[in-house]
C-alpha cells in the first residue's frame, strides 16, 4: 500500500484546510485509517481515525469538534477536514493505514503498517 498525502499549506488562524490521503496498491475497505501529526521538537501524535468498513470515527481531544475524518470508497481516499485552525495545529500531518482494523482505537503510531510522506500545515496567528 502506498499513501500520498496532500492539501497542506499556510493559513491564518480561524481558517480551514482539507487534507487528502490517496491510497494505491490495495483497496482500503478492510483497513483502519488515521491521521497523525508531528510538530517541531515533539513526538508524533494521534489526530483522528476511521474504521473504513463501519465508518466509525475517533478524534483526539485537541481537535474534537473542529476536525472531521471521512473516507471515499470510490476514490480510495481518506480526508481530514480541519476547521477553526489555530497556531497549535501547525505540524506535518501524516496519514496511516493499518491492516488490523481493531487498532483503530489504539491511537498510537506502532499500530499502523503504512505511512504517507506527510504534508505541512502552518497556521499563523
C-alpha positions in Angstrom: 0.0 0.0 0.0 1.3 3.4 -1.0 -0.2 6.5 0.7 0.1 10.0 -0.7 -1.0 12.9 1.5 -1.8 16.3 0.1 -3.6 19.6 0.8 -1.3 21.2 3.4 -0.4 24.9 3.2 -0.1 28.2 5.1 -3.3 29.6 6.5 -4.3 32.1 9.1 -5.9 31.3 12.5 -9.6 30.6 12.1 -9.2 29.3 8.5 -9.9 25.8 7.2 -8.0 23.3 5.2 -8.8 19.9 3.8 -6.2 17.2 3.7 -6.5 14.2 1.5 -4.7 10.8 1.5 -4.8 8.7 -1.6 -4.1 5.0 -1.5 -2.8 2.8 -4.2 -1.8 -0.8 -4.4 -4.7 -2.1 -2.4 -8.3 -1.1 -1.6 -8.8 0.2 2.0 -12.2 -1.3 2.6 -10.9 -3.5 5.5 -8.4 -1.1 6.9 -8.2 1.3 9.8 -7.1 4.7 8.6 -5.7 7.6 10.6 -4.1 11.0 10.6 -1.2 11.8 12.9 0.8 15.0 13.2 4.2 16.0 14.4 5.2 19.5 15.4 8.9 20.5 15.6 10.6 19.1 18.6 7.6 17.0 19.6 6.6 13.4 19.2 4.1 12.3 16.5 0.6 12.4 18.0 -2.7 10.9 17.0 -5.3 13.3 15.4 -8.2 11.2 14.0 -9.0 7.7 12.9 -11.7 5.9 11.0 -12.8 2.3 10.7 -13.2 2.2 6.9 -15.8 -0.5 6.7 -18.0 0.7 9.6 -17.3 4.4 9.2 -16.9 4.9 12.9 -14.6 7.8 13.8 -12.3 8.8 16.6 -10.6 12.1 17.5 -8.1 13.4 19.9 -9.5 15.9 22.4 -7.5 18.7 20.9 -9.3 18.5 17.6 -12.7 17.1 18.5 -15.4 19.4 17.2 -13.1 21.1 14.7 -11.7 18.3 12.6 -13.6 15.6 10.6 -12.2 12.5 9.1 -14.0 10.8 6.2 -13.5 8.2 3.5 -14.4 7.9 -0.1 -14.9 4.4 -1.3 -14.9 5.2 -4.9 -11.7 7.2 -4.8 -10.0 5.1 -2.2 -9.1 8.2 -0.2 -9.4 9.4 3.3 -9.8 13.1 4.0 -9.3 15.3 7.0 -11.4 18.5 7.1 -9.8 20.9 9.5 -11.8 24.0 10.7 -11.1 26.8 13.0 -7.4 26.2 12.8 -5.1 27.7 15.4 -1.3 28.0 15.6 -1.1 24.9 17.8 -2.3 22.9 14.8 1.0 23.7 13.0 2.7 20.4 12.2 3.5 17.9 9.5 0.4 15.7 9.0 0.7 12.1 8.1 -1.9 9.6 7.0 -1.5 6.0 8.1 -3.2 2.7 7.3 -3.5 -0.5 9.5 -4.4 -3.9 8.2 -5.8 -4.9 11.5 -8.9 -2.7 11.8 -9.1 -3.4 15.5 -6.2 -1.0 16.1 -8.4 1.9 15.2 -8.9 2.6 18.9 -5.2 2.3 19.8 -4.3 5.9 18.8 -0.6 5.0 18.7 1.9 5.0 15.8 3.2 1.5 16.2 -0.2 0.1 15.4 -0.1 1.3 11.8 1.6 -0.5 9.0 1.8 2.1 6.2 2.6 5.8 6.2 2.3 8.6 3.8 5.1 11.1 3.3 3.5 13.9 5.3 2.1 17.3 4.3 3.0 20.6 6.1 0.3 22.6 7.7 1.3 26.0 9.1 -1.2 28.3 10.9 -0.2 31.9 11.5 -1.6 33.9 14.3 
